[in-house]
């Protein structure tokens, strides 16, 4: 019997295993996954992937994995980890990806809450984390690992090499040849296909149960809007536990049939990005901020002629690049200037960024500054914003070609209804909504209103074209003491457009003015300092340099000038700021693993600094405990300078 005969397509491709085996039949030799290993790209065809998924699923079954079981997946983006997701789904189980950079104690809650019996991890580091807490997770029975390096002397019977697991599965499949086909047939579109835990910004993380139907609908809608097909490539480097990666890497590749490419490591992502030249690209704003910062640093190190040429053509791009990308009318002179700029600047720049083949690039996960967004579109990268949450499969709004605006997140995606509540909260309804929060009927009931709309927690409004504009998290939008609206995230994103500002946290609710904490980007600010012969010994020392503080002050005053022309937030100009003595860090609970600011935690932890800002002090001493990557704890102290900033008169609208 031919090898591919086992993978006959089943009627109704409404689950991910059925989609996988369908691709193995209709495009058996097309590349499904690639991974860079030891500097060489390895490729698996759809037939290869289907065979390995079959082996993994049968291997799990031979260990006792059954329908309804939850399986933890922990590690960087690796083909076998993606395959194991499909393997669990084949058996009616639920993959539960965890953030690979979380420490053992952070994983403990999810492992206990989900009642994890089986886990597939990437390597020895992740095995060690699970062994550290295994006694506290009595349900955990088996741990499989992908990378055997360092595992030679681990002889616990519950540890399994993934290749040994596949061999067990192949034996099981030979002895029970109809078993897996029958299990896949039992799969229903309303079965839970994945459980993704929220970041826990305001409390304990919640397990979001999403069905096959929800993610397939989201993937199909996105493919329809942007004409995605089987000839595409995506670089899969964002955490597998993040809903964005699950939609754009896992779900859309199975719906469309394009190729997932896994980089060698986090350190080689930029190199691997240039080698693959993906057609589809997805990154949160912080990645686009980081890429722009690296470009700006390189240009500061360039010679005067290159700098002059760069700034000239970037002015051209700013003037007409977005219009050319959208197919709008542009003067012949500007079109010629842009063509020349594309030859000399934009094309080489896209190549350096690894975006020469990009058909569509998305950003989501947080608001992106309009200036940052416009920069990428102006150089010919079809960057679009999208909007969604874990509870909506990251799918609520999309920006169709020709209808891309820098200050909105797009129009409702196919099959999605949007309504704005009386208090300004965005409400959404559609096939992409969560089935439930795992073991939390109370939270499920609280999140969906009587009309079936999911309450996003975001404040926003629909503009005259029906595009959604997000102001901020509803809970974060406040008022200054004079009654003016205070939207901290909106201001923070303007600050983070500057390459020297890595993170910003603004305060002002119920206060008479806005004040800010600033985290400098040590790479950009360090490069700036070195070129001015300013010696420094580390982050804390650099952050305290008077020249650096003055440079940040200039950036903030530029933001204030911009805010003065925006009537909605003109009263929110920053009056005072300080540069924090340490970087905000997920390990210190100041940020979530998706690098969202934990505002309440920061406000409590740094209350002494906030008080100093509003009491008019010129400096404030602080000592802060920090946690190092190896688990050790230490303290960082500094006498922080507090600086007053120039504000601007509110611009009056023309009559």
TORDREN-234024 format. One record per residue (C-alpha): x, y, z; residue number from 0. Coordinates in Angstrom, 1 decimal. Each point is the difference from the previous one (the first is absolute). Example, Ala and Ser with C-alpha at 12.3 -4.5 7.8 and 13.67 -1.06 7.14 Angstrom:
PT:12.3:-4.5:7.8:0
PT:1.4:3.4:-0.7:1
***
This chain:
PT:0.0:0.0:0.0:0
PT:1.4:3.5:-0.8:1
PT:1.3:1.9:3.0:2
PT:-2.6:2.8:-0.5:3
PT:-3.0:-2.3:-0.1:4
PT:-0.4:0.3:3.8:5
PT:-0.6:3.7:-0.3:6
PT:-3.2:0.0:-2.2:7
PT:-1.9:3.3:0.4:8
PT:-3.1:-0.3:2.1:9
PT:-3.3:1.8:-0.7:10
PT:-0.3:3.4:1.5:11
PT:3.3:1.6:0.8:12
PT:-1.2:1.5:3.2:13
PT:2.8:-1.1:2.4:14
PT:3.7:0.6:-0.1:15
PT:1.0:-3.7:-0.3:16
PT:-2.4:-0.4:-3.0:17
PT:1.6:3.1:-1.6:18
PT:3.5:-1.5:0.6:19
PT:-0.8:-3.3:-1.6:20
PT:-1.7:1.7:-2.9:21
PT:3.2:2.0:-0.8:22
PT:2.0:-3.2:0.3:23
PT:-2.2:-1.4:-2.8:24
PT:-0.3:3.0:-2.3:25
PT:3.5:1.5:0.4:26
PT:2.1:-2.9:1.5:27
PT:3.4:1.3:-1.2:28
PT:-0.5:3.7:0.7:29
PT:1.9:1.4:2.9:30
PT:-2.1:0.2:3.2:31
PT:2.7:0.8:2.6:32
PT:3.7:1.0:0.0:33
PT:2.4:0.3:2.9:34
PT:3.5:1.4:0.0:35
PT:2.3:-2.4:1.8:36
PT:3.8:0.5:0.3:37
PT:-0.2:2.7:-2.7:38
PT:-1.9:-2.2:-2.5:39
PT:-3.7:0.2:-0.9:40
PT:-1.7:-3.4:0.4:41
PT:-3.4:-0.5:-1.8:42
PT:-3.0:-2.2:0.7:43
PT:-2.6:-0.5:-2.7:44
PT:-3.7:-0.2:0.8:45
PT:0.2:-3.8:-0.3:46
PT:3.0:0.0:2.4:47
PT:-1.9:2.1:2.5:48
PT:-3.1:-2.2:-0.2:49
PT:2.1:-3.1:0.5:50
PT:1.7:1.4:3.1:51
PT:-3.3:1.3:1.4:52
PT:-1.5:-3.4:-0.4:53
PT:3.0:-1.6:1.8:54
PT:-0.1:2.6:2.8:55
PT:-3.7:-0.5:0.5:56
PT:0.2:-3.7:0.1:57
PT:3.0:0.3:2.3:58
PT:-2.1:2.1:2.4:59
PT:-2.8:-2.5:-0.2:60
PT:2.3:-2.8:0.9:61
PT:1.0:2.0:3.2:62
PT:-3.7:0.4:0.9:63
PT:-0.8:3.4:-1.4:64
PT:-3.7:0.2:-0.7:65
PT:-2.8:2.3:-1.2:66
PT:-0.4:3.0:2.3:67
PT:3.6:-0.1:1.3:68
PT:2.0:3.2:0.1:69
PT:3.6:-0.1:-1.3:70
PT:2.5:2.8:0.9:71
PT:2.4:1.2:-2.7:72
PT:3.0:2.0:1.1:73
PT:2.9:1.3:-2.1:74
PT:1.1:2.2:-2.9:75
PT:-1.8:-0.4:-3.3:76
PT:1.0:-3.5:-1.2:77
PT:-1.6:-2.3:-2.6:78
PT:-0.5:-2.9:2.4:79
PT:-1.8:2.4:2.5:80
PT:-2.4:1.1:-2.8:81
PT:-0.4:-3.6:-1.0:82
PT:-0.8:-1.0:3.5:83
PT:-2.9:2.5:0.1:84
PT:-1.5:-1.8:-3.0:85
PT:0.7:-3.4:1.6:86
PT:-1.9:0.9:3.2:87
PT:-2.9:1.4:-2.1:88
PT:-0.1:-3.3:-2.0:89
PT:-0.8:-1.8:3.2:90
PT:-2.6:2.6:1.2:91
PT:2.5:1.4:2.5:92
PT:0.8:3.7:0.5:93
PT:3.5:1.5:-0.4:94
PT:0.8:2.6:2.6:95
PT:3.1:2.1:-1.0:96
PT:1.9:1.8:2.7:97
PT:2.5:2.9:-0.2:98
PT:3.4:-1.6:-0.3:99
PT:1.8:2.9:1.8:100
PT:-2.2:-0.4:3.1:101
PT:1.7:-1.3:3.1:102
PT:-1.2:-3.3:1.6:103
PT:-2.2:1.7:2.6:104
PT:-1.8:2.1:-2.6:105
PT:-0.8:-3.2:-1.9:106
PT:-1.3:-1.7:3.1:107
PT:-3.4:1.7:0.1:108
PT:-0.8:-1.0:-3.7:109
PT:1.2:-3.6:0.5:110
PT:-2.1:-0.4:3.1:111
PT:-3.1:1.9:-1.4:112
PT:0.0:-1.9:-3.3:113
PT:0.6:-3.4:1.8:114
PT:2.9:-0.7:-2.4:115
PT:0.7:-3.8:-0.4:116
PT:2.4:0.2:-2.9:117
PT:2.6:2.6:-1.1:118
PT:2.2:0.4:-3.0:119
PT:2.9:2.4:0.6:120
PT:2.8:1.2:-2.2:121
PT:3.2:-0.8:1.9:122
PT:1.8:-0.7:3.3:123
PT:-0.7:3.5:1.3:124
PT:-3.7:-0.6:-0.2:125
PT:0.2:-3.5:1.4:126
PT:1.9:1.4:3.0:127
PT:-2.8:2.5:0.6:128
PT:-2.6:-2.7:0.1:129
PT:2.1:-2.3:2.2:130
PT:0.3:2.9:2.4:131
PT:-3.7:0.2:0.6:132
PT:-1.2:-3.5:-1.0:133
PT:-0.8:-0.8:3.7:134
PT:-2.4:2.8:0.0:135
PT:-1.8:-1.2:-3.2:136
PT:-1.2:-3.5:1.0:137
PT:-1.9:-0.3:-3.3:138
PT:3.2:0.1:-2.1:139
PT:0.8:-3.5:-1.2:140
PT:2.2:0.3:-3.1:141
PT:2.5:2.5:-1.4:142
PT:1.4:-0.3:-3.5:143
PT:2.8:2.2:-1.3:144
PT:1.1:1.0:-3.5:145
PT:3.7:0.8:0.4:146
PT:2.0:-2.9:1.7:147
PT:3.1:2.1:0.7:148
PT:0.9:-0.2:3.7:149
PT:-2.6:-2.7:0.6:150
PT:2.3:-3.1:0.0:151
PT:0.0:-0.5:3.8:152
PT:-3.7:0.7:0.6:153
PT:-1.4:-3.4:0.5:154
PT:-3.5:0.7:1.5:155
PT:-2.5:-2.4:-1.5:156
PT:-2.5:2.8:-0.7:157
PT:2.5:1.8:-2.3:158
PT:-0.2:-0.8:-3.8:159
PT:2.0:1.1:-3.0:160
PT:-2.4:1.2:-2.6:161
PT:1.6:-2.4:-2.6:162
PT:-0.5:-2.9:2.3:163
PT:-3.6:1.1:0.5:164
PT:-0.5:0.0:-3.8:165
PT:1.4:-3.5:-0.3:166
PT:-2.4:-1.2:2.7:167
PT:-2.8:1.7:-2.1:168
PT:1.0:-1.7:-3.2:169
PT:-0.1:-3.4:1.7:170
PT:-3.4:0.9:1.5:171
PT:-1.2:1.1:-3.5:172
PT:1.1:-3.3:-1.6:173
PT:-1.9:-2.0:2.7:174
PT:-3.1:2.2:-0.1:175
PT:-0.1:1.4:-3.5:176
PT:-3.5:1.5:0.2:177
PT:0.4:1.5:3.4:178
PT:1.1:3.5:-0.9:179
PT:-2.3:0.4:-3.0:180
PT:-2.9:-0.8:2.3:181
PT:1.2:2.5:2.6:182
PT:0.3:2.7:-2.6:183
PT:-3.5:-0.8:-1.3:184
PT:-1.4:0.5:3.5:185
PT:1.4:3.6:0.0:186
PT:-2.7:2.7:-0.1:187
PT:0.3:3.6:-1.1:188
PT:-1.3:1.1:3.5:189
PT:2.7:-1.9:1.9:190
PT:2.6:2.1:1.8:191
PT:3.0:0.1:-2.3:192
PT:2.4:2.0:2.3:193
PT:0.1:1.6:3.4:194
PT:1.9:3.3:0.2:195
PT:0.5:1.6:3.3:196
PT:-0.5:3.8:0.4:197
PT:3.1:2.0:1.1:198
PT:-1.6:0.7:3.4:199
PT:0.5:3.7:-0.1:200
PT:-2.6:0.6:2.8:201
PT:0.0:-3.4:1.8:202
PT:0.5:-3.7:-0.5:203
PT:0.2:-1.2:-3.6:204
PT:-3.2:-1.5:-1.5:205
PT:0.0:-2.9:-2.4:206
PT:-1.8:1.1:-3.2:207
PT:-1.6:-3.0:-1.7:208
PT:-0.2:0.5:-3.8:209
PT:-1.6:-2.5:-2.4:210
PT:1.1:-1.2:-3.4:211
PT:-2.9:1.9:-1.5:212
PT:1.1:3.3:1.6:213
PT:3.6:-0.1:-1.1:214
PT:-0.8:-1.3:-3.5:215
PT:-2.6:2.8:-0.5:216
PT:2.6:2.6:1.1:217
PT:2.7:-1.5:-2.3:218
PT:-2.4:-0.2:-2.9:219
PT:-1.1:3.6:0.5:220
PT:3.5:1.3:0.1:221
PT:1.0:-2.0:-3.1:222
PT:-3.1:1.4:-1.9:223
PT:0.9:3.6:0.8:224
PT:3.6:-0.2:-0.9:225
PT:-0.1:-2.7:-2.7:226
PT:2.3:-2.4:1.8:227
PT:0.8:-3.3:-1.7:228
PT:2.1:-3.1:0.1:229
PT:3.0:1.7:-1.7:230
PT:0.9:2.1:3.1:231
PT:2.6:-0.2:2.8:232
PT:-0.2:1.2:3.5:233
PT:2.8:0.3:2.6:234
PT:-1.3:-1.5:3.2:235
PT:2.0:1.5:2.8:236
PT:-2.5:1.5:2.4:237
PT:-1.0:-2.0:3.1:238
PT:-2.2:-3.0:-0.8:239
PT:-2.1:0.9:3.1:240
PT:-1.0:3.3:-1.6:241
PT:-3.3:0.1:-1.9:242
PT:1.6:1.9:-2.9:243
PT:2.5:-2.9:-0.8:244
PT:-2.8:-2.6:0.3:245
PT:-2.1:1.9:-2.5:246
PT:2.6:1.0:-2.5:247
PT:2.4:-3.0:0.2:248
PT:-2.0:-3.0:1.0:249
PT:-3.6:0.7:-1.1:250
PT:0.6:1.9:-3.2:251
PT:2.7:-2.4:-1.2:252
PT:-2.5:-2.8:0.4:253
PT:-2.8:1.9:-1.7:254
PT:2.1:1.4:-2.9:255
PT:2.7:-2.6:-0.3:256
PT:3.0:2.4:0.2:257
PT:3.3:-0.7:1.7:258
PT:1.0:0.5:3.6:259
PT:3.7:1.0:0.5:260
PT:1.6:-0.4:3.4:261
PT:3.2:2.0:0.7:262
PT:3.0:-1.7:1.6:263
PT:-0.2:2.2:3.1:264
PT:-1.1:3.3:1.3:265
PT:3.4:1.5:-0.7:266
PT:-0.2:-1.0:-3.7:267
PT:-3.5:1.2:-0.8:268
PT:1.1:3.0:-2.0:269
PT:2.5:-2.1:-2.1:270
PT:-2.6:-2.7:-0.5:271
PT:-2.6:2.6:-1.0:272
PT:2.3:1.3:-2.8:273
PT:0.8:-3.6:-1.2:274
PT:-3.7:-1.0:-0.1:275
PT:-1.4:3.3:-1.3:276
PT:-3.5:-0.8:1.2:277
PT:-3.1:1.1:-1.9:278
PT:-2.1:0.3:3.1:279
PT:1.4:1.5:3.2:280
PT:-1.5:0.7:3.4:281
PT:1.5:1.8:2.9:282
PT:-1.2:2.1:3.0:283
PT:0.9:3.7:0.0:284
PT:3.0:-0.5:2.2:285
PT:1.7:-2.1:-2.7:286
PT:-0.6:2.7:-2.6:287
PT:1.2:2.6:2.5:288
PT:3.2:-2.0:0.5:289
PT:0.6:-0.4:-3.7:290
PT:-0.4:3.8:-0.6:291
PT:2.3:0.7:3.0:292
PT:2.7:-2.2:-1.7:293
PT:-0.4:1.9:-3.3:294
PT:0.2:3.3:1.8:295
PT:3.2:-1.1:1.9:296
PT:1.6:-1.1:-3.3:297
PT:-0.8:3.3:-1.6:298
PT:1.5:2.0:2.8:299
PT:3.2:-1.9:-0.5:300
PT:-0.1:0.6:-3.8:301
PT:2.0:2.7:-1.8:302
PT:-1.4:3.5:-0.6:303
PT:-0.8:-0.7:-3.7:304
PT:-1.9:-3.2:0.8:305
PT:-1.8:1.8:2.8:306
PT:-1.0:2.9:-2.3:307
PT:-1.3:-2.4:-2.7:308
PT:-1.9:-2.1:2.6:309
PT:-1.8:3.0:1.5:310
PT:-0.8:1.5:-3.4:311
PT:-1.6:-3.2:-1.4:312
PT:-1.7:-0.7:3.3:313
PT:-1.7:3.4:-0.3:314
PT:-1.1:-1.0:-3.5:315
PT:-1.3:-3.3:1.4:316
PT:-1.9:1.8:2.8:317
PT:-1.6:2.3:-2.6:318
PT:-1.2:-2.6:-2.5:319
PT:1.1:-3.6:0.8:320
PT:-3.3:-0.9:1.7:321
PT:-2.0:1.4:-2.9:322
PT:2.1:-2.0:-2.5:323
PT:-0.5:-3.2:2.0:324
PT:-3.8:0.6:0.1:325
PT:-0.1:0.7:-3.8:326
PT:-1.0:3.6:0.4:327
PT:0.8:2.9:-2.3:328
PT:3.5:1.4:0.4:329
PT:1.7:2.7:-2.0:330
PT:2.5:-1.1:-2.7:331
PT:2.9:1.8:1.8:332
PT:-0.8:-1.7:3.3:333
PT:-0.4:-3.4:-1.7:334
PT:3.5:0.4:-1.7:335
PT:1.5:1.1:3.3:336
PT:-1.5:-3.0:1.8:337
PT:1.2:-2.4:-2.8:338
PT:3.5:1.4:0.5:339
PT:-0.3:-0.3:3.8:340
PT:-1.2:-3.6:-0.5:341
PT:3.2:-0.7:-2.0:342
PT:2.4:1.6:2.5:343
PT:-1.7:-0.2:3.4:344
PT:-3.3:-1.8:0.4:345
PT:0.8:-3.2:-1.9:346
PT:3.4:-0.6:1.8:347
PT:-1.7:0.9:3.3:348
PT:-2.8:-2.5:-0.6:349
PT:2.7:-2.6:-0.8:350
PT:1.9:0.7:3.2:351
PT:-3.2:-0.4:1.9:352
PT:-0.8:-3.3:-1.7:353
PT:-3.2:1.4:-1.6:354
PT:0.8:0.0:-3.7:355
PT:-2.7:-2.6:-0.8:356
PT:-2.6:1.2:2.5:357
PT:-3.5:0.0:-1.5:358
PT:-1.7:0.8:3.3:359
PT:1.4:0.7:3.5:360
PT:-2.2:0.3:3.1:361
PT:0.4:1.5:3.4:362
PT:-2.2:-0.5:3.0:363
PT:0.2:-0.7:3.7:364
PT:0.2:3.7:1.0:365
PT:-0.6:3.3:-1.6:366
PT:2.6:1.1:-2.5:367
PT:1.1:3.7:-0.3:368
PT:-1.3:1.6:-3.2:369
PT:3.5:1.3:-0.8:370
PT:1.5:-3.5:0.3:371
PT:-2.8:-1.5:-2.1:372
PT:0.3:2.6:-2.7:373
PT:3.8:-0.4:-0.2:374
PT:-0.3:-3.7:-1.1:375
PT:-2.7:0.7:-2.5:376
PT:1.9:2.9:-1.4:377
PT:2.9:-2.2:-1.0:378
PT:-2.3:-2.4:-1.8:379
PT:-0.7:-2.6:2.7:380
PT:-3.7:-0.9:0.0:381
PT:-0.3:0.2:3.7:382
PT:-3.5:-0.2:1.4:383
PT:-1.5:0.1:3.5:384
PT:-2.4:-2.5:1.2:385
PT:-1.9:-0.2:3.2:386
PT:-1.1:-2.9:2.2:387
PT:0.5:-1.8:3.3:388
PT:0.8:-3.5:1.1:389
PT:-3.8:-0.4:0.5:390
PT:-0.7:0.9:-3.6:391
PT:2.9:-2.0:-1.7:392
PT:1.8:3.4:-0.5:393
PT:-2.7:0.7:-2.7:394
PT:-2.4:2.9:0.2:395
PT:1.2:2.7:-2.4:396
PT:2.1:-0.1:-3.2:397
PT:1.2:2.7:-2.3:398
PT:-0.9:-0.8:-3.7:399
PT:2.5:1.2:-2.7:400
PT:-0.7:3.6:-0.9:401
PT:-1.8:0.7:3.3:402
PT:2.9:0.1:2.4:403
PT:0.1:2.8:2.6:404
PT:2.8:0.6:2.5:405
PT:-2.4:1.0:2.8:406
PT:-2.6:-2.9:-0.3:407
PT:0.2:-3.7:0.3:408
PT:-2.2:-0.6:-3.1:409
PT:-3.5:-1.0:-0.8:410
PT:-1.8:-3.0:1.5:411
PT:1.4:-3.2:-1.4:412
PT:-2.2:-2.4:-2.0:413
PT:-2.6:-1.5:2.3:414
PT:0.6:2.4:2.9:415
PT:-2.5:2.4:1.5:416
PT:1.1:3.0:2.0:417
PT:-2.0:2.2:2.3:418
PT:1.1:2.9:2.2:419
PT:-1.6:-0.1:3.5:420
PT:-1.3:3.2:1.7:421
PT:3.2:0.2:2.1:422
PT:2.2:-0.2:-3.2:423
PT:1.0:-3.6:0.5:424
PT:0.4:-2.1:-3.2:425
PT:-2.3:-3.0:-0.2:426
PT:0.5:-2.7:-2.6:427
PT:-1.9:-3.1:-1.3:428
PT:0.8:-2.7:-2.5:429
PT:1.1:-3.6:-0.6:430
PT:3.5:0.8:1.4:431
PT:-1.2:0.4:3.6:432
PT:1.3:-2.2:2.8:433
PT:-2.0:-3.1:1.0:434
PT:0.7:0.7:3.7:435
PT:2.7:0.7:2.6:436
PT:1.3:-3.3:1.3:437
PT:-1.8:-1.0:3.2:438
PT:-1.1:3.7:0.4:439
PT:-3.8:0.2:-0.9:440
PT:-0.1:3.2:2.1:441
PT:2.6:1.7:-2.1:442
PT:-1.6:-1.2:-3.2:443
PT:-3.4:1.4:1.0:444
PT:1.6:3.3:1.0:445
PT:1.8:0.4:-3.4:446
PT:-3.0:-0.6:-2.3:447
PT:-3.1:2.2:0.4:448
PT:-3.6:-1.1:-0.3:449
PT:0.0:0.8:-3.8:450
PT:3.0:-2.3:-0.6:451
PT:2.6:2.7:-0.4:452
PT:3.5:-0.4:1.5:453
PT:1.0:3.0:2.1:454
PT:3.6:0.7:-1.1:455
PT:0.9:2.4:2.8:456
PT:1.3:2.5:-2.6:457
PT:-1.4:3.5:-0.5:458
PT:-0.5:1.2:-3.6:459
PT:-2.3:1.3:-2.7:460
PT:-0.9:-0.5:-3.6:461
PT:1.0:2.8:-2.4:462
PT:-1.9:1.3:-2.9:463
PT:1.3:-2.9:-2.2:464
PT:-1.0:-2.7:2.5:465
PT:3.6:-0.6:1.1:466
PT:0.7:-0.6:3.6:467
PT:2.2:2.4:2.0:468
PT:1.3:-1.3:3.3:469
PT:0.7:2.6:2.6:470
PT:1.3:-2.2:2.8:471
PT:-0.9:-2.7:2.4:472
PT:-3.4:1.0:1.4:473
PT:1.3:-0.5:3.6:474
PT:3.1:2.1:-0.8:475
PT:-1.9:3.0:-1.5:476
PT:-0.5:2.5:2.8:477
PT:-0.4:3.7:0.5:478
PT:2.2:2.8:1.1:479
PT:-1.2:2.0:3.0:480
PT:-1.4:2.6:-2.5:481
PT:-2.2:-2.6:-1.6:482
PT:2.1:-0.4:-3.2:483
PT:0.5:-3.6:-1.3:484
PT:3.2:-1.7:0.9:485
PT:1.0:-3.0:-2.3:486
PT:3.5:-1.1:1.2:487
PT:0.6:-2.6:-2.7:488
PT:-0.5:2.5:-2.7:489
PT:2.7:2.3:1.4:490
PT:2.4:-2.8:0.8:491
PT:-0.1:-1.2:-3.6:492
PT:0.9:3.5:-1.2:493
PT:3.0:-0.1:2.4:494
PT:1.1:-3.4:-1.2:495
PT:0.3:1.1:-3.6:496
PT:3.4:1.5:1.1:497
PT:2.7:-2.6:-0.3:498
PT:1.4:1.1:3.4:499
PT:-3.3:-0.9:1.9:500
PT:-0.5:-3.7:0.5:501
PT:-2.9:0.3:2.5:502
PT:-2.1:2.7:1.5:503
PT:-2.6:0.1:2.7:504
PT:-2.2:3.1:0.4:505
PT:-2.0:1.1:3.1:506
PT:-2.8:2.6:0.2:507
PT:-3.4:-1.5:1.0:508
PT:-1.6:2.4:2.5:509
PT:3.2:2.1:0.0:510
PT:0.5:3.6:-1.2:511
PT:2.7:-1.0:-2.5:512
PT:1.6:-2.9:-1.8:513
PT:3.4:-1.4:1.2:514
PT:2.0:-2.9:-1.5:515
PT:2.6:-2.7:0.7:516
PT:2.4:-0.7:-2.9:517
PT:2.0:-3.1:-0.7:518
PT:2.9:0.8:-2.4:519
PT:1.0:-2.4:-2.8:520
PT:3.5:-0.8:1.2:521
PT:1.1:-0.9:-3.6:522
PT:-1.2:3.2:-1.6:523
PT:0.8:2.3:2.9:524
PT:3.4:-1.7:0.5:525
PT:0.9:0.5:-3.6:526
PT:-1.0:3.7:0.3:527
PT:2.1:0.4:3.1:528
PT:3.1:-1.8:-1.4:529
PT:0.0:2.3:-3.0:530
PT:0.1:2.9:2.4:531
PT:2.8:-1.5:2.0:532
PT:-2.2:-0.5:3.1:533
PT:1.3:-2.9:2.0:534
PT:-2.4:-2.2:1.9:535
PT:0.2:-3.2:1.9:536
PT:-3.5:-1.5:-0.5:537
PT:-3.7:0.7:-0.3:538
PT:-0.4:1.8:3.3:539
PT:3.0:2.2:-0.5:540
PT:-1.0:0.9:-3.6:541
PT:-3.6:0.8:1.1:542
PT:1.3:2.4:2.6:543
PT:2.3:2.0:-2.4:544
PT:-1.1:3.6:-0.3:545
PT:0.5:0.1:-3.8:546
PT:-2.2:-3.1:-0.4:547
PT:-2.7:1.6:2.2:548
PT:0.1:3.2:-2.1:549
PT:-0.2:-2.0:-3.2:550
PT:-3.1:-1.8:1.3:551
PT:-1.5:3.4:1.1:552
PT:0.3:1.1:-3.7:553
PT:-1.9:-3.1:-1.1:554
PT:-2.8:0.6:2.5:555
PT:-0.3:3.7:-1.0:556
PT:-0.5:-1.1:-3.6:557
PT:-2.8:-2.3:1.1:558
PT:-1.6:2.9:2.0:559
PT:0.1:2.1:-3.1:560
PT:-1.8:-2.7:-1.9:561
PT:-2.6:-0.5:2.7:562
PT:-0.7:3.7:0.1:563
PT:-1.5:-0.4:-3.6:564
PT:-2.3:-2.9:1.0:565
PT:-3.0:1.4:1.8:566
PT:-1.0:-3.4:1.4:567
PT:3.2:-0.3:2.1:568
PT:1.5:3.5:0.0:569
PT:-0.4:0.4:3.7:570
PT:2.2:-3.2:0.5:571
PT:3.3:1.6:-0.8:572
PT:2.7:-1.3:2.3:573
PT:1.2:2.5:2.7:574
PT:2.6:-2.0:1.9:575
PT:1.9:-3.2:-0.6:576
PT:2.8:-2.2:1.3:577
PT:2.2:-2.7:-1.6:578
PT:-0.3:-3.2:1.9:579
PT:3.1:-1.6:1.5:580
PT:-0.8:-3.4:-1.3:581
PT:-1.8:-1.5:-3.0:582
PT:-3.6:-1.2:0.6:583
PT:0.1:-3.8:-0.2:584
PT:-2.4:-2.9:-0.1:585
PT:2.2:-1.8:2.5:586
PT:-0.7:2.8:2.5:587
PT:-3.7:-0.2:-0.8:588
PT:0.0:3.5:-1.4:589
PT:-0.9:-1.2:-3.5:590
PT:-2.0:-3.0:-1.2:591
PT:1.7:-2.6:-2.2:592
PT:-1.4:1.9:-3.0:593
PT:1.7:3.1:1.4:594
PT:-3.2:1.8:1.0:595
PT:0.4:2.4:2.9:596
PT:-1.5:-1.1:3.3:597
PT:-1.1:3.5:0.9:598
PT:-1.5:-0.7:3.5:599
PT:3.1:-2.0:1.0:600
PT:2.4:2.7:-1.2:601
PT:-2.1:2.7:1.7:602
PT:0.2:-1.8:3.3:603
PT:3.7:-1.1:-0.3:604
PT:1.2:3.5:-0.9:605
PT:-2.4:2.0:2.1:606
PT:2.9:2.0:1.5:607
PT:1.0:1.1:-3.5:608
PT:-3.5:1.0:-1.0:609
PT:-0.4:2.0:3.2:610
PT:3.3:1.8:-0.7:611
PT:-1.1:0.9:-3.5:612
PT:-3.2:1.6:1.3:613
PT:1.5:1.6:3.0:614
PT:2.3:2.1:-2.1:615
PT:3.3:-1.7:1.2:616
PT:3.1:0.4:-2.0:617
PT:1.3:-3.5:0.8:618
PT:-0.9:-3.2:1.8:619
PT:2.1:-2.9:1.3:620
PT:-1.3:-3.5:-0.5:621
PT:1.2:-3.6:0.6:622
PT:-1.7:-2.7:-2.0:623
PT:0.3:-3.8:0.2:624
PT:0.6:-1.8:-3.4:625
PT:0.0:-3.6:-1.0:626
PT:2.8:-1.4:-2.3:627
PT:-0.5:-2.6:-2.7:628
PT:1.7:-2.7:2.2:629
PT:-2.5:0.6:2.8:630
PT:2.3:2.1:2.2:631
PT:-1.3:3.2:1.5:632
PT:1.8:3.3:0.4:633
PT:-0.6:3.7:0.5:634
PT:0.4:3.1:-2.2:635
PT:0.0:3.4:1.5:636
PT:0.3:3.6:-1.4:637
PT:-0.8:3.6:0.8:638
PT:-2.3:0.8:-2.9:639
PT:-0.2:3.5:-1.5:640
PT:-3.5:1.4:-0.6:641
PT:-0.3:2.4:-3.0:642
PT:-2.6:2.6:-0.9:643
PT:-1.0:0.1:-3.7:644
PT:-1.2:2.8:-2.2:645
PT:-3.7:-0.2:-1.0:646
PT:-1.8:1.8:-2.9:647
PT:-3.1:2.0:-0.4:648
PT:-3.0:-2.1:-1.3:649
PT:-0.4:0.7:-3.7:650
PT:-3.4:1.4:-0.9:651
PT:-1.9:-1.8:-2.8:652
PT:-0.4:2.1:-3.2:653
PT:-3.6:1.3:-0.3:654
***
